[in-house]
Amino acid sequence: MPHRERGGWSQWSEWSLCSRTCDGGVSRQLRTCASPAGCRGEPVRYKICNMQVKVTCIQERGGWSQWSEWSLCSRTCDGGLSRQLTTCASPASCRGEPTRYKICNMQERGGWSQWSEWSLCSRTCDGGVSRQLRTCASPAGCMGEPVRCKICNMQERGGWSQWSEWSLCSRTCDGGVSRQLRTCASPAGCRGEPVRYKICNMQPCRGNVSLLEDDIWREQQCSAHDNTPYGGELFHWRAHRDDAEPCALTCRGTPHHSGQSPDAVRTVG
């Protein structure tokens, strides 16, 4: 019993004997399907064989006529056969075959059109989909898909500007903070933060830091948040020393809000 491929087709048979011994004949292979309604493809395929020219044909009484025109292909796609005929004035004396074949119409059944241009992206940002389409002359007979897609416009919505240069470090030693800023053309639609920080100047300071230097540093840290909304409002932030925690960096917003700086707690000296 022949082995079966996925989908129900058996293995292809051996190639049959060539229909002619020279001048081009046809050989074929067959396969069978356990479930004809569920098998794609054809149960037979052909190849041309014995293409060598026959030089020993003897044309005696009458001889062969000229070959006819090639017949219409037996199939419009997926490979068919066309044939030519000749006749002999005295069949008993003509050597060779009165028929010869060639394979024709090897294009796939249905015939997909060319792919269309890519469509406009479905979204202007945050990732959308663009697609291409093609049509089939015979939808039931075309293999493959009529549509293909690609992802497009992956940039974040709102349109952040480029990050600014890093600001000067807030301290010259013992670790300070530098920041970068960016702006958004549509604040309601931008994801992410408009500011980012990095630690800088981590080398130890020599000697104690003066109270004046520390006050200047504290004011710089707090005023950096003047343009950052807090609870939907903007405030002017000033440094505030808390007697209970004199080393903590506390910022007080005019008129009444206060909060911790992103740089957390600083110590004097």
Backbone bond lengths (Angstrom), bond angles and torsions (degrees), N, CA, C in turn:
res aa  C-N    CA-C-N  psi(-1)  N-CA   C-N-CA  omega(-1)  CA-C   N-CA-C  phi
1 M - - - 1.468 - - 1.535 108.34 -
2 P 1.356 119.02 131.56 1.470 119.83 -177.47 1.513 111.43 -69.37
3 H 1.323 115.99 148.48 1.464 120.65 174.84 1.511 109.46 -69.72
4 R 1.331 115.77 150.23 1.462 119.25 -178.23 1.529 111.05 -112.62
5 E 1.354 114.35 139.37 1.454 120.10 176.13 1.519 109.00 -83.05
6 R 1.336 116.46 166.70 1.449 121.80 175.57 1.518 109.72 -58.56
7 G 1.335 117.06 133.06 1.450 120.73 -178.84 1.511 112.42 101.08
8 G 1.323 119.69 -9.62 1.444 121.15 173.60 1.501 116.75 108.39
9 W 1.346 120.27 -10.80 1.458 120.67 -179.20 1.527 110.28 -73.94
10 S 1.331 116.05 143.12 1.469 120.55 170.64 1.524 108.90 -78.26
11 Q 1.327 117.12 173.59 1.459 120.24 171.48 1.528 108.97 -66.76
12 W 1.350 115.40 153.07 1.467 119.35 176.33 1.534 109.33 -64.94
13 S 1.339 115.83 143.40 1.468 120.28 175.63 1.524 110.27 -71.18
14 E 1.315 116.58 174.58 1.460 120.00 171.01 1.524 108.79 -66.85
15 W 1.353 115.38 154.58 1.468 118.75 175.76 1.528 109.42 -64.75
16 S 1.334 115.90 135.69 1.465 120.01 178.53 1.525 110.56 -70.46
17 L 1.341 115.67 166.44 1.469 119.71 174.15 1.526 109.15 -61.50
18 C 1.313 116.45 145.16 1.455 121.40 179.82 1.532 109.26 -64.25
19 S 1.318 115.68 141.34 1.467 120.08 -177.95 1.521 112.63 -70.65
20 R 1.347 116.86 -15.58 1.466 120.50 177.12 1.522 108.74 -139.16
21 T 1.314 115.24 154.79 1.459 120.00 -179.97 1.519 111.91 -91.02
22 C 1.323 117.78 -9.62 1.464 122.05 177.65 1.515 109.13 -163.37
23 D 1.338 115.54 174.91 1.467 122.23 177.16 1.527 113.85 60.88
24 G 1.323 117.68 17.18 1.458 120.85 175.30 1.517 114.79 89.17
25 G 1.327 115.54 112.68 1.450 121.46 174.46 1.519 109.55 -126.99
26 V 1.312 116.74 -166.93 1.459 122.04 -178.06 1.519 109.26 -131.17
27 S 1.340 114.79 136.82 1.456 122.00 172.61 1.522 107.32 -120.04
28 R 1.332 117.22 152.02 1.453 118.62 -176.98 1.523 111.50 -137.25
29 Q 1.346 115.03 157.78 1.454 123.41 172.86 1.519 108.38 -121.31
30 L 1.328 115.53 148.70 1.455 121.27 -179.43 1.523 110.47 -123.77
31 R 1.323 115.89 155.26 1.457 122.26 170.28 1.517 108.45 -148.55
32 T 1.305 117.72 156.91 1.453 121.61 -177.54 1.529 109.56 -120.73
33 C 1.313 115.74 158.21 1.465 122.11 -176.29 1.517 109.74 -123.11
34 A 1.333 116.68 129.22 1.463 120.85 179.89 1.523 111.00 -70.77
35 S 1.318 115.81 -26.10 1.462 120.31 -179.47 1.516 108.07 -133.32
36 P 1.323 117.79 85.58 1.480 120.00 -173.23 1.515 113.90 -52.55
37 A 1.330 117.94 -34.98 1.463 119.42 -177.77 1.515 111.79 -70.74
38 G 1.339 117.63 -19.24 1.450 119.88 -174.90 1.506 114.58 -105.98
39 C 1.329 119.55 1.91 1.467 122.33 -177.38 1.520 110.71 -98.42
40 R 1.324 116.61 130.55 1.465 121.50 174.80 1.521 109.17 -97.12
41 G 1.313 115.40 145.90 1.451 118.52 -179.76 1.514 110.66 103.86
42 E 1.322 115.94 -171.06 1.455 122.13 -173.65 1.523 111.02 -115.81
43 P 1.356 116.36 151.71 1.466 119.43 -179.93 1.523 113.84 -83.53
44 V 1.322 117.83 -1.89 1.468 120.15 -178.67 1.519 109.69 -143.42
45 R 1.340 117.00 145.58 1.454 121.59 172.52 1.514 108.52 -140.24
46 Y 1.331 116.07 154.79 1.461 122.03 -170.96 1.517 110.94 -124.57
47 K 1.326 114.60 158.22 1.451 120.51 167.98 1.531 108.22 -145.13
48 I 1.324 114.90 151.37 1.459 120.02 176.92 1.521 108.99 -82.51
49 C 1.314 116.62 140.74 1.469 120.96 -176.73 1.528 110.73 -139.44
50 N 1.331 115.25 165.33 1.474 122.95 176.88 1.532 112.40 49.36
51 M 1.352 113.51 61.09 1.463 119.28 -177.66 1.518 113.57 -82.09
52 Q 1.330 118.16 -4.74 1.458 119.80 -178.32 1.533 111.37 -63.93
53 V 1.328 115.52 144.52 1.468 121.13 -177.97 1.525 109.51 -76.46
54 K 1.320 115.54 134.45 1.464 120.71 178.66 1.526 108.56 -85.07
55 V 1.312 116.20 121.59 1.476 120.16 -177.12 1.513 112.31 -109.62
56 T 1.326 117.43 2.46 1.479 118.79 -176.56 1.515 112.13 -107.89
57 C 1.347 116.69 9.14 1.466 118.08 179.33 1.529 110.08 -68.59
58 I 1.252 115.21 132.59 1.458 120.51 -179.59 1.521 108.03 -110.56
59 Q 1.297 115.94 119.31 1.453 119.74 178.26 1.530 108.27 -94.95
60 E 1.307 113.36 105.92 1.462 118.83 177.74 1.508 109.11 -100.24
61 R 1.266 117.10 -154.96 1.453 122.59 -174.86 1.520 113.63 -33.75
62 G 1.284 116.22 116.12 1.458 121.40 175.81 1.527 112.00 85.64
63 G 1.366 117.16 -57.37 1.447 120.73 -179.22 1.527 112.86 72.00
64 W 1.332 113.65 173.33 1.467 120.60 179.52 1.522 110.81 -74.72
65 S 1.323 114.83 148.73 1.465 120.23 172.83 1.535 109.34 -79.81
66 Q 1.330 115.52 174.09 1.463 119.70 172.51 1.534 109.04 -63.94
67 W 1.349 114.95 150.55 1.458 118.88 176.58 1.523 109.92 -66.22
68 S 1.314 115.75 145.05 1.460 121.25 175.84 1.530 110.29 -72.40
69 E 1.322 116.63 173.00 1.460 120.35 169.98 1.530 109.39 -64.93
70 W 1.338 115.69 155.06 1.456 118.32 175.63 1.528 109.81 -64.97
71 S 1.321 115.83 137.96 1.461 120.26 179.63 1.535 109.87 -72.70
72 L 1.337 115.34 165.57 1.451 119.43 172.27 1.527 109.41 -60.23
73 C 1.350 115.58 145.46 1.461 119.87 -179.35 1.531 109.10 -63.19
74 S 1.336 115.54 143.70 1.465 120.12 -178.65 1.534 112.26 -70.31
75 R 1.334 116.93 -16.63 1.452 120.98 178.92 1.526 108.76 -138.62
76 T 1.312 116.13 151.78 1.463 119.77 179.99 1.528 112.38 -88.18
77 C 1.334 117.69 -9.94 1.463 121.93 179.70 1.519 108.66 -163.30
78 D 1.366 114.97 173.89 1.466 121.70 176.98 1.526 114.40 61.12
79 G 1.325 118.13 15.51 1.464 121.14 174.83 1.514 113.96 90.17
80 G 1.308 115.78 115.20 1.464 121.49 174.83 1.518 109.41 -132.80
81 L 1.343 116.48 -165.63 1.459 121.30 -179.05 1.520 110.14 -126.95
82 S 1.316 116.11 142.46 1.454 123.44 171.12 1.527 106.89 -121.18
83 R 1.322 117.90 150.75 1.469 119.08 -176.60 1.515 111.40 -136.47
84 Q 1.322 114.21 158.18 1.453 123.46 172.67 1.527 108.51 -121.98
85 L 1.312 114.75 149.06 1.468 120.42 -178.91 1.525 110.40 -122.67
86 T 1.301 115.11 153.13 1.451 122.46 171.95 1.523 107.71 -140.73
87 T 1.295 116.87 157.60 1.470 120.67 179.32 1.517 109.70 -125.88
88 C 1.315 113.93 157.24 1.459 120.08 -177.38 1.532 109.12 -119.59
89 A 1.338 116.03 130.76 1.465 119.91 -179.05 1.519 111.04 -65.29
90 S 1.317 116.64 -25.59 1.458 120.63 178.98 1.525 106.92 -138.70
91 P 1.336 116.66 85.80 1.468 119.99 -172.84 1.519 114.32 -50.54
92 A 1.309 116.57 -31.39 1.463 117.40 -177.28 1.519 111.94 -69.61
93 S 1.336 117.91 -19.53 1.461 119.84 -174.85 1.522 114.11 -106.81
94 C 1.358 119.21 -4.07 1.468 121.36 -178.07 1.526 110.30 -92.16
95 R 1.317 116.27 130.36 1.457 121.09 175.65 1.534 109.56 -99.67
96 G 1.306 114.96 147.45 1.464 119.72 -179.00 1.518 110.93 107.32
97 E 1.309 115.32 -172.60 1.460 121.68 -175.05 1.516 110.84 -107.84
98 P 1.331 117.58 145.72 1.463 120.41 178.91 1.536 113.40 -84.32
99 T 1.318 115.90 -0.65 1.471 119.62 -176.56 1.527 109.79 -137.62
100 R 1.332 116.38 141.53 1.455 120.12 170.40 1.526 108.80 -138.19
101 Y 1.352 115.24 156.12 1.457 121.48 -169.86 1.535 111.10 -126.70
102 K 1.319 114.02 158.06 1.461 120.29 167.60 1.530 108.04 -144.39
103 I 1.338 114.72 152.54 1.458 120.18 177.84 1.526 109.53 -83.20
104 C 1.344 117.28 141.70 1.460 121.14 -175.89 1.531 110.76 -143.34
105 N 1.330 114.74 166.64 1.476 122.51 177.37 1.527 112.80 48.70
106 M 1.341 114.60 63.32 1.461 119.86 -178.98 1.530 112.86 -83.42
107 Q 1.336 119.13 -6.08 1.467 120.33 -178.79 1.522 110.26 -63.88
108 E 1.361 114.78 152.73 1.459 119.22 -179.52 1.519 111.41 -65.03
109 R 1.331 114.53 146.48 1.441 121.95 179.11 1.528 110.91 -60.86
110 G 1.316 115.98 139.22 1.460 120.68 175.80 1.509 112.67 98.62
111 G 1.325 117.74 -51.18 1.444 120.23 176.08 1.513 114.30 72.23
112 W 1.341 117.26 86.83 1.461 120.82 176.15 1.525 110.27 -64.12
113 S 1.310 115.81 144.96 1.459 120.72 170.95 1.523 109.45 -75.95
114 Q 1.336 116.30 175.38 1.457 120.27 172.67 1.531 109.13 -67.79
115 W 1.346 115.85 152.62 1.469 119.46 175.54 1.530 109.57 -65.29
116 S 1.321 116.31 143.05 1.458 121.14 175.73 1.529 110.21 -72.28
117 E 1.343 115.95 173.53 1.462 120.23 170.87 1.534 108.87 -65.91
118 W 1.336 116.42 155.61 1.469 119.55 175.41 1.528 109.41 -64.43
119 S 1.318 116.90 136.00 1.460 121.44 179.13 1.534 110.29 -72.60
120 L 1.342 115.63 165.31 1.458 119.78 172.71 1.527 109.16 -61.01
121 C 1.320 115.57 146.62 1.460 120.16 -179.34 1.532 109.60 -63.81
122 S 1.332 116.67 141.89 1.467 121.09 -178.27 1.527 112.45 -70.20
123 R 1.342 117.31 -17.04 1.458 121.10 177.59 1.523 108.98 -138.09
124 T 1.321 116.02 151.88 1.462 119.82 -179.92 1.524 112.28 -88.89
125 C 1.334 117.41 -8.64 1.457 121.53 179.94 1.521 108.84 -162.70
126 D 1.332 115.73 173.77 1.462 122.32 176.64 1.523 113.89 60.47
127 G 1.319 118.21 17.07 1.453 121.49 174.83 1.517 113.56 88.10
128 G 1.315 116.44 113.86 1.464 122.59 174.44 1.508 109.81 -127.11
129 V 1.330 115.83 -164.41 1.467 121.06 -177.76 1.515 109.22 -131.64
130 S 1.332 115.49 135.37 1.456 122.45 171.32 1.525 107.28 -115.90
131 R 1.322 117.14 149.76 1.459 118.22 -176.89 1.514 112.23 -138.21
132 Q 1.329 115.08 158.23 1.451 123.93 173.10 1.524 108.34 -119.82
133 L 1.337 114.96 148.00 1.460 120.60 -179.07 1.521 110.61 -124.32
134 R 1.320 115.62 155.48 1.458 121.81 169.92 1.516 107.80 -145.89
135 T 1.321 116.67 156.13 1.458 120.98 -178.11 1.517 110.31 -119.10
136 C 1.319 114.38 158.58 1.462 121.12 -176.14 1.513 109.35 -121.92
137 A 1.336 116.84 133.67 1.459 120.87 -179.69 1.525 111.25 -65.59
138 S 1.309 116.26 -27.34 1.460 121.03 179.65 1.517 107.72 -137.20
139 P 1.347 117.71 85.97 1.476 120.59 -172.21 1.514 114.63 -50.37
140 A 1.329 117.36 -34.45 1.460 118.48 -177.83 1.518 112.15 -70.29
141 G 1.344 116.42 -17.55 1.461 118.40 -174.12 1.509 115.83 -109.04
142 C 1.345 119.68 1.72 1.459 121.26 -177.44 1.522 110.58 -93.66
143 M 1.341 115.26 130.28 1.451 119.58 175.92 1.530 109.38 -94.24
144 G 1.315 116.37 144.05 1.453 120.83 -177.74 1.517 110.37 106.38
145 E 1.329 116.08 -174.46 1.463 122.11 -174.92 1.524 111.15 -108.28
146 P 1.333 117.17 147.17 1.464 120.04 178.66 1.517 114.00 -84.72
147 V 1.335 117.81 -1.79 1.461 120.62 -177.89 1.520 109.33 -143.50
148 R 1.338 116.79 145.40 1.457 121.69 171.86 1.524 108.07 -139.30
149 C 1.334 115.83 150.18 1.463 121.15 -170.36 1.527 111.28 -126.73
150 K 1.333 115.24 157.26 1.458 121.24 170.85 1.522 108.27 -143.14
151 I 1.324 116.22 153.10 1.458 121.82 178.11 1.527 109.22 -82.82
152 C 1.323 116.97 142.54 1.468 121.18 -176.04 1.525 110.32 -144.00
153 N 1.326 115.91 166.46 1.472 123.82 177.48 1.525 112.89 48.92
154 M 1.329 115.23 63.30 1.454 120.63 -177.97 1.531 113.16 -82.30
155 Q 1.330 118.79 -5.94 1.468 119.73 -178.31 1.527 110.47 -64.43
156 E 1.351 115.60 149.73 1.463 120.07 -179.76 1.515 110.63 -66.18
157 R 1.360 115.56 144.97 1.455 119.01 -179.25 1.523 110.50 -70.62
158 G 1.347 114.39 154.22 1.446 119.43 178.76 1.515 112.79 97.21
159 G 1.289 117.30 -34.38 1.444 120.52 175.23 1.503 114.43 77.56
160 W 1.337 116.89 75.05 1.462 119.92 173.28 1.522 110.00 -64.43
161 S 1.311 115.81 144.83 1.463 120.38 171.04 1.532 108.98 -75.18
162 Q 1.331 116.15 175.38 1.452 120.14 172.47 1.532 109.01 -67.76
163 W 1.322 115.56 152.16 1.464 119.19 175.51 1.531 109.38 -66.12
164 S 1.327 116.02 143.23 1.457 120.86 176.39 1.528 109.92 -71.32
165 E 1.336 115.86 173.93 1.457 119.54 171.46 1.528 108.89 -66.21
166 W 1.326 115.87 154.67 1.471 119.19 175.37 1.529 109.14 -64.50
167 S 1.310 116.63 135.98 1.463 121.17 178.93 1.536 110.20 -71.40
168 L 1.347 115.59 166.21 1.459 119.26 173.58 1.522 109.62 -60.64
169 C 1.310 115.14 145.52 1.455 119.74 -179.80 1.532 109.58 -64.33
170 S 1.335 116.05 141.16 1.464 119.89 -178.08 1.518 112.74 -70.15
171 R 1.314 118.02 -17.26 1.458 121.78 177.49 1.519 108.64 -137.50
172 T 1.323 115.00 152.78 1.463 119.72 179.39 1.522 112.14 -89.91
173 C 1.327 117.85 -10.47 1.456 121.83 179.44 1.527 109.37 -161.22
174 D 1.339 116.22 171.95 1.466 122.75 179.14 1.526 113.77 60.64
175 G 1.307 118.25 18.33 1.459 121.74 174.97 1.503 114.35 85.80
176 G 1.305 116.83 114.82 1.463 121.87 174.95 1.520 108.79 -125.56
177 V 1.309 116.01 -164.21 1.460 122.37 -177.72 1.516 109.34 -129.74
178 S 1.331 116.06 137.03 1.463 122.85 172.34 1.528 106.71 -120.42
179 R 1.311 117.81 151.37 1.454 119.74 -176.78 1.523 111.59 -135.42
180 Q 1.328 114.76 157.41 1.451 123.36 172.31 1.518 108.53 -122.41
181 L 1.334 116.02 147.64 1.458 121.63 -179.80 1.522 110.51 -123.08
182 R 1.330 115.39 155.01 1.456 121.94 170.63 1.515 108.16 -146.87
183 T 1.325 117.11 156.81 1.457 121.34 -178.53 1.526 109.53 -120.47
184 C 1.324 114.06 159.48 1.462 120.60 -175.80 1.516 109.63 -122.14
185 A 1.337 116.34 132.78 1.463 120.25 -179.77 1.521 111.41 -68.33
186 S 1.317 116.72 -26.24 1.463 121.33 179.84 1.519 108.19 -135.85
187 P 1.331 118.14 86.03 1.473 120.51 -172.14 1.515 114.39 -52.33
188 A 1.357 117.15 -33.27 1.463 118.29 -178.08 1.524 111.52 -69.60
189 G 1.346 116.41 -18.19 1.467 117.76 -174.23 1.503 115.28 -110.07
190 C 1.338 119.51 3.19 1.458 121.34 -176.76 1.522 110.98 -92.20
191 R 1.319 115.86 130.62 1.456 120.74 175.70 1.518 109.46 -96.85
192 G 1.301 115.54 144.12 1.448 119.22 -179.54 1.518 110.92 104.30
193 E 1.317 116.20 -172.65 1.465 122.24 -174.96 1.521 111.18 -109.36
194 P 1.342 117.11 148.64 1.464 119.96 178.72 1.521 113.47 -83.41
195 V 1.330 118.07 -3.50 1.465 121.02 -177.70 1.522 109.26 -143.34
196 R 1.327 115.59 144.37 1.463 120.11 172.71 1.518 108.57 -139.85
197 Y 1.341 114.77 154.85 1.461 120.92 -170.78 1.522 110.80 -124.24
198 K 1.342 114.36 157.28 1.448 119.88 168.63 1.526 108.42 -144.58
199 I 1.316 115.58 152.67 1.465 120.86 178.01 1.521 108.59 -82.83
200 C 1.326 116.62 142.29 1.460 120.77 -176.94 1.529 110.08 -142.23
201 N 1.334 115.18 166.69 1.472 122.31 177.67 1.535 112.84 48.62
202 M 1.297 114.84 60.99 1.459 120.81 -176.86 1.530 112.89 -81.13
203 Q 1.317 118.35 -6.30 1.469 119.58 -178.61 1.526 110.55 -64.30
204 P 1.349 118.84 144.16 1.475 121.95 -177.94 1.528 111.42 -64.63
205 C 1.324 115.44 145.91 1.466 121.06 174.26 1.534 109.37 -80.37
206 R 1.304 116.36 145.66 1.463 120.87 176.49 1.523 109.34 -92.35
207 G 1.334 116.96 119.55 1.460 120.97 -178.70 1.515 111.06 80.85
208 N 1.332 115.39 -175.04 1.462 120.70 -177.86 1.519 111.08 -84.14
209 V 1.354 115.02 151.48 1.456 121.29 175.30 1.519 108.11 -87.17
210 S 1.303 116.54 132.46 1.470 118.84 -178.64 1.522 110.35 -70.43
211 L 1.311 114.29 156.93 1.462 119.73 179.05 1.522 110.44 -62.04
212 L 1.338 117.19 -36.12 1.459 120.53 179.04 1.522 110.84 -63.11
213 E 1.359 115.98 -44.98 1.464 119.38 178.73 1.533 110.96 -60.62
214 D 1.327 115.01 -39.36 1.465 118.50 -179.01 1.530 110.55 -67.91
215 D 1.334 117.18 -38.78 1.461 119.70 179.11 1.529 110.71 -64.17
216 I 1.337 116.22 -41.30 1.470 120.08 178.81 1.521 110.25 -61.44
217 W 1.328 115.67 -44.82 1.464 120.42 179.36 1.525 111.35 -60.51
218 R 1.344 116.67 -43.21 1.459 121.15 -179.52 1.534 111.21 -62.49
219 E 1.328 116.81 -42.02 1.462 120.11 179.36 1.532 110.96 -64.49
220 Q 1.335 116.08 -39.79 1.463 119.46 179.13 1.534 110.58 -62.56
221 Q 1.334 115.31 -43.91 1.463 119.38 -178.80 1.525 111.52 -62.62
222 C 1.327 117.12 -42.68 1.465 119.83 -176.61 1.527 111.75 -73.89
223 S 1.338 117.34 -43.51 1.463 120.02 -177.15 1.524 111.99 -65.72
224 A 1.326 117.55 -18.12 1.468 120.95 178.44 1.518 111.45 -62.21
225 H 1.343 118.00 -17.08 1.464 121.61 -177.04 1.518 112.78 -101.64
226 D 1.331 118.22 9.53 1.454 120.57 -178.01 1.525 112.44 -60.14
227 N 1.341 117.81 -32.34 1.463 121.19 -176.04 1.526 112.88 -101.17
228 T 1.323 115.60 12.13 1.465 119.92 178.97 1.520 109.48 -102.50
229 P 1.365 117.71 119.16 1.480 119.43 -178.34 1.525 110.99 -60.41
230 Y 1.326 115.36 140.73 1.463 122.41 175.91 1.510 107.18 -131.12
231 G 1.346 116.88 113.37 1.456 120.03 -176.03 1.508 112.95 62.96
232 G 1.347 116.10 29.19 1.453 120.27 179.48 1.512 114.35 83.26
233 E 1.341 119.07 3.83 1.462 122.36 -179.17 1.524 109.90 -128.61
234 L 1.334 115.30 162.26 1.459 121.62 175.88 1.529 108.68 -105.99
235 F 1.322 116.28 140.82 1.462 121.40 -179.51 1.525 109.85 -132.47
236 H 1.314 114.75 156.11 1.464 121.18 171.43 1.525 107.46 -93.14
237 W 1.316 115.70 116.98 1.458 120.79 -173.43 1.525 111.01 -99.07
238 R 1.343 115.72 132.31 1.456 122.33 178.20 1.530 108.80 -126.29
239 A 1.323 115.41 150.27 1.466 120.08 177.98 1.522 110.53 -69.49
240 H 1.316 115.31 142.83 1.463 120.73 -179.59 1.524 108.87 -136.83
241 R 1.313 116.27 127.33 1.466 120.60 177.40 1.524 109.33 -90.32
242 D 1.288 114.39 125.26 1.463 121.02 178.08 1.523 107.81 -96.75
243 D 1.333 116.91 120.40 1.469 119.88 -178.30 1.519 111.84 -59.18
244 A 1.346 116.63 -30.45 1.458 119.43 -179.63 1.534 110.99 -72.43
245 E 1.345 117.31 -31.02 1.472 121.83 179.04 1.514 108.39 -134.03
246 P 1.327 118.61 76.15 1.464 120.90 -174.01 1.524 113.71 -64.44
247 C 1.319 117.44 -22.61 1.471 119.01 -178.23 1.534 112.94 -90.97
248 A 1.328 118.17 -9.34 1.461 120.86 -179.18 1.525 110.18 -76.93
249 L 1.335 115.87 143.42 1.454 120.47 175.56 1.527 107.59 -90.39
250 T 1.334 116.41 108.49 1.469 121.93 -178.47 1.516 108.25 -119.91
251 C 1.334 115.66 133.12 1.463 121.65 179.82 1.523 108.84 -112.65
252 R 1.338 115.91 135.65 1.462 121.04 179.48 1.522 108.39 -115.77
253 G 1.338 113.86 126.66 1.463 119.12 -178.82 1.510 111.33 -94.19
254 T 1.309 116.24 136.00 1.466 121.16 177.11 1.533 109.43 -72.85
255 P 1.358 121.31 124.98 1.456 123.76 9.98 1.528 115.15 -97.07
256 H 1.377 119.12 -20.23 1.456 114.44 -169.57 1.527 115.09 -143.75
257 H 1.314 121.59 -5.65 1.461 121.80 -176.55 1.520 111.38 -84.41
258 S 1.319 116.19 145.62 1.465 120.47 174.29 1.511 108.57 -141.10
259 G 1.335 115.39 155.10 1.466 118.82 -179.49 1.501 111.11 -167.20
260 Q 1.339 116.54 168.97 1.459 121.75 179.51 1.525 110.15 -81.36
261 S 1.309 117.87 141.49 1.454 123.39 174.83 1.518 109.43 -70.73
262 P 1.378 119.47 151.55 1.459 121.00 175.59 1.527 112.63 -58.46
263 D 1.337 116.75 -20.48 1.460 119.06 -179.83 1.528 111.89 -82.74
264 A 1.323 116.43 3.22 1.466 123.81 175.84 1.520 111.43 63.75
265 V 1.346 118.48 -129.29 1.465 122.81 -170.73 1.516 110.39 -103.57
266 R 1.325 115.83 135.08 1.469 120.97 176.88 1.527 108.51 -117.17
267 T 1.291 117.06 152.52 1.468 121.45 176.28 1.511 109.49 -117.62
268 V 1.322 116.38 151.59 1.458 122.06 179.50 1.517 109.29 -89.35
269 G 1.347 114.97 134.47 1.465 118.62 178.06 1.481 110.45 74.01
